Amino acid sequence: MGFDRSKLDALRSKYGESHGGDIFDPRFRKVADKIFTKGGTRRAPYAGMPTLLSAPHLPVDFANPDFEDLQVALIGMPMDLGVTNRPGSRFGPRALRSIERIGPYNHVLDCAPTFDLRVADVGDVPFATRYRLEQSHDDIEATIAKIVGAGVIPLSVGGDHSITHPILKAIGKDRPVGLIHIDAHCDTGGLFDQTKFHHGGPMRNAVLDGVLDPSRTIQIGIRGSSEYLWEFSYESGMTVIHAEEISEMGIPAIIEKARQIVGDGPTYVSFDIDSLDPAFAPGTGTPEVGGFSTREALELLRGLKGLNLVGGDVVEVAPQYDGTTNTAHAGAQMLFEILSLMVFSPAVKR
């Protein structure tokens, strides 16, 4: 087939002088109408005050909170008093806020979540102290309880993984929730060094507090040298999928297994950035080789569309161990994917 001059003329006529918002496909037209101004411009990703996923900023006084008509609240939890190895995830929320060009359109799930949902970055948990871990957990629980009490879905950025325990205490107070936990570690260890509130034990603590249903919990990507610490996962009835099983099972089978386990009940998604192989995310406190690629993680999260998600978090981004910012970029993308899932969650108030 040779060069078609008439087709070129038609393309010039239709597209030659049109701006970026002049989109003719009806599916993409709907997206462009949300994002472009009538003058054909979009907000520059590097301009303005940085927020999580470039969402609007809604300042909230948590002593007397007003969440207006929000459906989802993005909130930072800059606290890493529970780490067992390298500190630094206290800088995770700030690092994710500094990442530009995440979204706004998710072409796989066909949504633009910061436009399709009433969502805002409401700032950080107001911690009373930077030194006491248990007090910080109380602050998290109290803050999330206010968000949930207002009928808003919390989507949190850590911070170390110990934050998930107080979040679940607030979300699961009236009934235990299910959990899709993507991580290198089961985080069901017990007390050591005089505390049980470290980042290696939040899922165990949540089960024992009656706020997490282990029969509706799946832990995906588990690997490394800490397997001897995770017997609670098996005895409580959690499902564990090790990283070594992923290539044999395949991501679609893992998605199906996860959907089967959590069913249509209220479910929380917790994404530890160390679930990714350190080739993709070196900026974390406890890196483990042999993990997910970013493409595999995206496929896994996108396969959860339609589940009854009542909250989520991305944790353990410690940006100072990654001069490329790739870890924070990956973390922000995973946050975007979880927010995209909220567009389709029955738990989000309409």
N, C-alpha and C positions, 0 to 999 in steps of 0.2 A: 504494500500500500504506500503510495507516494505522498508527497507533501500536499496538504489540502489548503489552498489559499482561502477558500470560502469559509472554512472552519476558523482560520486565523482571524479573518475579518469579523466573524461573529463573536469570537472571544474578545477582540479589541473593543467591539461595540458594547459588550456587556460588562467587561471587567477593566477596561483600560484606564478609566478615570474614577473608578469607584473606590471608596475608602474602606478601611478594615471592617467597618460595621455593615457594609453592604453585602449581605450574605443571602443567597437565594434559596438554598436548601431549607425546607420548612423546619427540619429537626434542629439545624444549627442556627436558623434564624431566631428561634425562641431563646437560645443561649445568648446570642449577640445582643438581643434587645435588652437583656438584663445587664450586660457588661459595658457596652459602648454608650457614650453620650450621643445625642442627636448630631453633634458636630463630628462624630467619627473618632473620638479619642477614648482611651482607657486610662485609668489611673496608673501612673508609672510605678512599677514594683519597688523602686528604690526611694520613693518619695513618701513623705509623711511620717507619722509616728509608727514605729514597728509594733505590730501586734501578732498574736498567734494566728497563722494562716491569713494574715491581712484582714481579719474580721474587724468589724466596728469595735471601738473601745467603749465599754459601759462602766464608768467608775461606780463602784459599789461600796457603801459603808456597811461592813458586815455587822456592826453593832446594831444597825437599824436598816437592814437591806431592802432595796427595791429593785427587783429584777425586771420591772416593766412587763413586757409581753414576751420575754425570751422563751424559746423552746430548748435551746442548748446553751450552756455556759462553758466557755473555755477558761480554765483556771490554772495558774502556775503554782507549783509547790516546791520552792527552792530550799530543800532540806535533804542533807545526806549524812545525818548522824548515825544511820544504821548500816553503813558499809563495812564489809569485812576485809576489803583489799584497798584499792585505790580510791581516795575521795575525789570529789569534784562535780558530782551530778547536781549539786546545788545551783550550778550555773546552767543547767539544762533548759529551764524555761526561757532564760534570756537568750541562749544560743538559738533556740527554735524561733523566737520572735525575730531574730536577725536574718533569718533565711527568706529570701525573696523568690518569686516565681514558682510557688506551689499553688496549683489550681489556676484560675477558679473553676475550670471545667474538668470533670472526670469523664473521659470519653467511653470508658468501659461500663460504668454504672449509669452513664447518661444523666448526669446531674451537675449542678453548680451549687454545692452545699451552702456556701456563705451567702448565696442569693436565694436559694430555695427554702432555707430555714431562717428563722429569726434567731440569730446566733451572735454572740459578742464575746470578746475577751474581757473578763471582769477583773483582771489583775491577778494578784497572788494571795494565797492564804495569809491572813495577818497573824504571823507567829508571835507569841508572847516572849519567846526566848530563842536564841540561836544555839543554846548549849544543852538543853534537856530534851532527849528523844521522846520520852513518854508524854511530856507536856505538848510537844509538837504534834504528836498523834492525836491528843485531845483537841487541839486547835483544828486539825484537819477534819476530824469527825464532826465537830460543831459547825464548821463552815459548810461542809457538804450537806449536813442535815438541813441547813437553812435553804440551800439550793434545791434539794429534793422536796422539802416542805412547800416550796413555792411552785411545785409542779414542773421544774426545769431539770433537764438531763445534764449531769456533770461530765465533762470530758477534760481530764486532768493531764498535766505535764509535770513529771518529776525532774529532779529528786530521785532518791533511791527507792527500791521496790517495797520497802517497808510501808510506804504511804498507802498501798492498796488495802492493807488491813483496816485502818480507820475509815477509809472510803467505803469499804464493804459493810462496816458496822453501821454506817449511816444509811446506805442504800438497802441493806438486807435486814433492817431492824424489825420490820413487820412480817417478813417471810424470807427465808434463805433464797439466794439467787444462784443461777448456774454461772459457769465461768469458762470462757475460752482463753487459755493462758499460753501465750507464745513466748518461749524463753529457752535459754540454755540450761536452766536450773529449775527444779520443781519448787523450790522455796517452801518446803514443808519440814525444815529442820527444827530442832528443839532449842531449849535454853542453852546458851554457852556464854562465857565471859560475863556472867551474872545478869544476863537479860535474854528474854525471848522475843524482844521487839526489834530485832535486826532484820536486814533485808533478805536473809535466808530462811525466814519463817512466816511470812504474812499469810500464806494460804492455809497452813496448819492452824494458826491462830484464829483465822476467820471461821474455819470449820468448827473448832472447839467453842467458839462464841455463838454458834448456831446461826450465822448469817450467810454461810456458803454451803451449798448442797454438794457434797463430794460425788454423789451419783450422777450429777449433772455438770461435772467438771472434767475438762480435757486439757492436758498439758502437752504441748507440741514443740519438738525441737530439742529435747533434753539430751545432754551429752556432757562430756568432761569427767573429771576425776572425783566428783562429789556424790556419785550414785549411792554410796553407803549411807548417806544422810537422809535419803528420801523414802524410807520404808512407810512413813505415814501416808504417803500418796496411795500406795497399794492397799494398805490395811483399811483405809477409810473408804475405798471404792472409787478413787479417781482413775481415769483412763490416761495412760502415759504413752506417748509416741516419741520414741527416741530419734535423734537425728539420723542414726544409721538405718532406720526403717524408711526414711522419706523417699529415697530413690527407688526402692522396691515397691512401695505402696503407690507412689505418685500423688501429686497435690490434689487432683480431683477426688481420689478415694479418701484422703484425709479430710477434705471439706465435707464429704458425705458423712463420715464418721462423726465429725464435730456437730453437724446439724442433727444427726440422729440422737446424740447424747444430750444436747441442751434442749431439743424439742422446741415447743412454742412458748415455753415459760420465760420469765424475766431472766436476762442473761447479761453478764458483764464481760467486756473484752479488755485484757491486760496484755500490752505489748512491751516486752523488755527488749531494748535495742541490742542486747548481747545475744538475742536469738539469731541475729545476723552474723555471718562469718566475719571475723575481724578484718578480712580483706575489704569488706564493704563498710564496716563500722568499727574502726579501732578505738574510737573515743568512748570507752566505757570502763567501768571499774573491774569487771571480772570477765575479760574476753576468753572465749573458748573457740578453738579452730574447729572446722567441720560443720559450720552452721548454714543457715539459709542464705541464698543470694537475695538481693533486693527484688529481683523479678519473681522469685518463688514466693516471697513474703507478700508481694502485691497480689499475686494470684490467689493465695490463701485468704487474705482479708476480703477481697472482692467476692469470693465464693460464699460469704456470710450474708449476702444481701437478703433482706426480708426477715431476718431473725428479730426477736423481741428484745432489742438492746436497751438496757436501762442506764448504761454508763460505760466509760472506758478510760484507759490511761495509756500513755507512752512514758516509759521510765528509763533511768540509768544512762542518759546521754551525759557524758563528762567531756566537754568540748576541748579542754586543754590537752588531751592526749591525741588530738587529731588536728594538725595544722592545716589540713585541706578543707575543713568544714563538712566533709562528706558524711560524717556520723550525724551531725545536726540536720543536714539536708535529708538524710534517710529518715530520721525521726520525724521531721516535719511532714514528709510525704506519708508516713504511716498514720500520723495524726489526721491528715487530710482524708485518707481512705476510711478511717473509722468515722469521721464526721460525715463522709458521704453515705456510709451505711445508715446513719441516723435519719437521713431523708426518707428511708423506707421502713424504719422501725415502728411497729404499732404502739410502742411506749411513748413516742413523742406526741405531745398534745397538739391537736389540730385546731 
